[in-house]
Amino acid sequence: MSDTADGSARPHAAQAAGAAASLAALGVVFGDIGTSPLYTFTTVLDAAGAHPAPRAILGALSLIFWTLIIVTAVKYVMLAMRIDNDGEGGILALMSLLGVKKQQRRVIVLVGLLGAALIYGDGAITPAISVLSALEGIDIVAPSFQHFVLPVTVVILLVLFAVQRQGTARIGRLFGPVMAVWFATIALLGVAGIARDPAVLRALDPLYGLSFLASGGMAAFAVLGGVFLCVTGAEALYADMGHFGPKPIRRAWWGVVLPSLVLNYAGQAALELSGPAGTGNIFFRLCPPLLLVPLVVLATVATIIASQSIITGAFSMTRQAIQLGWMPRLQIAQTSSHGYGQIYVGAVNWLLMIATIGLAVGFRKSDNLASAYGIAVSLTMLMTTMLLFIAMREVWHWGILRAAAVAGALLVVDVAFVSANMLKLADGGYVPLLLAGAVYGIMLIWHTGVRAVGTRIADSVVPIATLTDRLTRDAVPRVPGTAVFLTRTDRDAPPSLLWHLKHSRALQRHVLVLTVVTEPVPWILPADHLTVTPLAADMWRGNARFGFMERPDVPALLAQAQAAGCGLDLDDVTYFVGHETIVAREERPRLARPVAAAFAFLQRNSAHVTDYLRLPAEQVVEIGRQIAL
């Protein structure tokens, strides 16, 4: 009888866990795309002209619906989320997955990095446009308070970025329920709007959208740029897959998010068709006057949640880029002991805050900011489609015709949206591109500099046989304790060890030469983190491997090495770390001088390797050296 009870309880427990994960996904994954009805249709109507004809309204609604289906449902939910890198998603994870077999795939790397850099540009705009559009509902409630919208927006953004240091583990539990209320609310508002003109549902026929594009000329092309705003959060579906897994995200999308969005957009179109055009944001005009204030409050909270998701996503992507060697080391604080994704990156937080508040103050209104919105994320989606084509061929082993047909169809859609968004370039669209360009430049300069330094250091290593001969010939004293030499080289004796011998004229009894490498996979089994090989008596070489979603812990590795048979004295460990100073090379420089100068600046301001590897500061000896590039 107990077996029966246990057997019946397990499906219920699994269902409850799945429902909880889907609810959490509503708050973390769908905040951006879920708040897009606040500004998308208003932007579309502005692009369509002062008094858009019913044909234009129905055509725009048709385009919005099929954009949600093709871009979000088909491309991301049905295709991209089937391609994961050990459970992780996102353009950097996809880039790493495709680069595992052949490391020298420069085109794949450059495409992936460009897509990642563009996400930063989009991330700076999302909080500004979301909060502004929510607070602009005040215009309808009390027009006299209109001049308070911008100051209140700045205050909310300041508070939002200021509290990031505290983490979101506690308040994050409320994100899902709040967004569930939000989606239920916009769905009900949409139903009320559809009731005014149920014939609006005809626009679900794709012919309305295609006909509008074919006959609308440049006006229709401009509308297409506004339509794209309905899917600006779609990339988050893929990027956040590692937090929840694909099933909860898919359940939330098909069961809650897509129906709510479609109903609300249809309701806004029906409202516009049912009578003379009103003033103000059409989203808020769907709401009965008595409920406007609660709706503005709910919309503001929902946009804060959407902004929070963008910020934490920027933190996660930064950590991935650092681990993969494409960004300088930054201080990363873990804000929760329970969730690996709960981190804080101070430099990213404050730079993002400056950019976001600057955009809000500079553009002042969400309508103006919409002109700059969409270019970066549409280009990111184009990069993702390119990588998906390669994944179809290499991961799924599709034939060339099948892969080309599917990816080609998606590419046509992406190119259309990128082209339409390029019309916004002069109206502010250059801003996210400049931000993305700066991030992209930092990535390329850092990686180029690190490779040059590694090559320079490799030129100064000494064979282990030469080192051991010297130890014997010079009768170098071996003193008690363990010395751990951190080095980039994976062969021979590193320069730091030679420097220590030269100046100390002694060597610890136990020596471990350790190289820490980040692999292009998210996770590596703990048992596979460390490989140790003997070099000489009481001397070993350790090769440590970590995934790009892991943070190395060298003291824990030493315990693992001791358990594997290395005679290390863990009670008396000294870590020797090289500290490079980049200087210009007089003859035949390895890097162009501007690149070398930029890399030197980044290197001076990057976080110390001691923090990155979790070394106890009181046991670290820094060995300074100049590297001529």
Number of C-alpha atoms within 10 A of each C-alpha: 6 7 8 8 9 10 11 11 12 11 11 11 11 11 12 12 13 17 15 14 20 26 24 25 27 26 25 28 31 26 26 28 23 27 28 23 20 28 23 23 28 20 22 25 21 15 19 23 12 9 13 16 13 15 16 24 27 25 27 28 31 26 26 28 24 18 21 21 16 16 20 25 19 15 23 23 22 15 15 26 24 14 22 20 20 14 18 26 28 25 28 26 27 25 26 21 21 22 17 13 10 8 12 10 13 11 9 20 18 15 19 23 23 22 26 27 25 27 29 28 28 26 22 28 27 26 31 30 29 26 29 27 29 28 21 26 27 22 18 18 17 10 12 10 12 15 12 13 20 19 13 14 25 19 11 18 21 16 10 17 19 13 10 19 15 14 17 19 16 10 9 16 14 15 25 23 15 18 29 18 13 22 24 16 18 27 24 18 23 26 22 21 26 23 14 16 18 15 13 24 18 15 23 19 16 15 14 21 24 15 13 22 20 11 10 17 10 12 15 22 22 22 27 25 28 30 29 27 27 26 22 23 23 23 26 22 25 29 23 24 21 18 19 18 19 22 15 20 28 20 17 21 22 13 12 18 22 21 14 24 24 22 22 28 30 32 31 27 27 28 25 24 20 16 10 9 13 10 9 15 20 24 25 24 19 22 19 11 12 9 11 18 16 10 20 19 14 18 25 23 18 27 28 24 29 28 27 24 24 26 26 21 22 22 21 20 22 23 26 21 20 17 25 21 21 21 23 23 21 20 17 18 14 17 18 16 10 9 11 14 20 17 24 25 21 17 13 16 18 15 11 21 21 14 18 24 20 16 22 25 14 11 19 18 18 23 19 16 23 25 23 27 31 30 31 32 28 30 22 25 27 22 23 26 23 17 21 25 22 19 20 21 15 13 14 12 11 15 11 12 10 13 19 17 12 16 20 16 13 22 20 12 15 22 15 17 26 23 17 24 29 21 16 20 17 11 14 18 21 19 22 28 22 14 20 22 17 15 21 21 15 20 20 17 23 22 17 17 23 18 12 18 18 14 14 15 16 19 10 13 17 16 12 15 13 11 17 17 11 12 17 10 9 10 11 15 14 13 11 13 17 23 22 24 24 22 22 17 20 16 15 18 24 24 21 22 24 15 14 16 16 10 8 11 14 15 19 20 18 21 26 25 25 25 18 21 19 21 19 24 22 23 19 17 10 11 8 10 19 20 16 18 12 12 17 13 10 15 20 20 22 23 16 20 21 24 21 25 25 17 16 23 16 21 16 11 18 21 14 18 19 13 11 12 9 20 16 24 17 13 8 12 21 21 22 21 19 20 18 17 13 20 14 17 14 8 8 8 12 16 18 11 14 10 18 24 18 15 23 21 12 18 20 14 12 14 15 14 15 17 16 17 15 14 18 14 11 8 11 15 16 13 15 13 14 11 17 19 23
